Amino acid sequence: MTLPQPLLKLDQLRRHRAGRPAVERLSLALDRGEILGLLGVNGAGKSTTLSMIAGALRPDSGTIELGGKNFLEMPELAQKAIGWLPERAPLWQELTVHEHLRTHAQLRGLRSAALTQACDAVIQRLELTPLLRRLAGVLSQGQRQRLGLACALIHSPDVLVLDEPANALDPVQVASLRKVIREEAARGAAVILSTHLLAEVTAICTRVAILHEGHLRHDGAVPAGDHTALEQTFFDIAMHGAGAQAA
Ligand SMILES: Nc1ncnc2c1ncn2[C@@H]1O[C@H](COP(=O)(O)OP(=O)(O)OP(=O)(O)O)[C@@H](O)[C@H]1O
């Protein structure tokens, strides 16, 4: 009997940056419908990890599998299966919001009616209609973040990789972001997001992982309700680098 494999599997990932280890022997698996919150102090390795999952940064060693396929040898798989919101969404200043969406959709292989449909869907979900004719260069930080999220979602990816997605969003937009993340998980995507907000993790995540100095120090279910227990675990790890790695 073969066991069902996880949608995303990281095995023993390592990556040095500027001659120092940024991520060390990181192993994680993620299934469809899961929302994993990635926590850690500044420099813990969160963005490095997410960039590797997004296919933007190659690990020095280790493997990443998507549905059992070696993702590192198949860059076209990342293009189709991953939606990535980097920490600072890179935008073409001189393109309008609408042009951005269409260009992203094209880059993800969408054409004709499917492309228009995908654009219309994210415009509606992220309430981008009033911004469509604006140049990306004149958007506020929160508006840029919404456009970045729309670009990440446009091709209905299997894995959604969000680096501090609530950054610069107002409370209304944070609520809308949470709704979108839940909807994505409900349609069967796996979501991994980094954040510094413990309340964000307890509000939307089903699982939490904590990195410290590039090592995975905790991986477990999110304590229901309040975030006191999570806060305790986080501070223990941040202060002492301690904490057990749960199965
Ligand atoms: N472009 C880069 N060049 C060199 N070193 C880098 C680069 N980006 C990150 N690093 C280093 O890699 C390590 C991990 O950084 P990373 O950005 O992954 O951490 P993080 O947990 O996302 O931090 P933060 O919460 O501050 O965003 C740090 O020591 C950082 O200095």
The ligand as an ORCA input file, in Angstrom:
! r2SCAN-3c Opt
* xyz 0 1
  N      19.872     39.268     -0.212
  C      20.588     38.825      0.826
  N      21.944     38.809      0.788
  C      22.669     38.346      1.813
  N      22.152     37.870      2.957
  C      20.820     37.869      3.054
  C      19.974     38.343      2.009
  N      18.689     38.210      2.408
  C      18.730     37.683      3.645
  N      20.011     37.483      4.042
  C      20.442     36.925      5.323
  O      19.847     35.638      5.461
  C      19.407     35.432      6.808
  C      17.921     35.106      6.808
  O      17.218     36.234      6.311
  P      15.663     36.193      5.951
  O      15.366     37.447      5.185
  O      15.363     34.892      5.336
  O      15.015     36.251      7.398
  P      13.523     36.605      7.846
  O      13.171     35.639      8.910
  O      12.644     36.672      6.665
  O      13.722     38.059      8.466
  P      12.670     39.306      8.635
  O      11.668     38.901      9.659
  O      13.564     40.406      9.108
  O      12.068     39.572      7.284
  C      19.755     36.709      7.571
  O      20.959     36.491      8.261
  C      19.938     37.748      6.485
  O      20.893     38.707      6.877
*
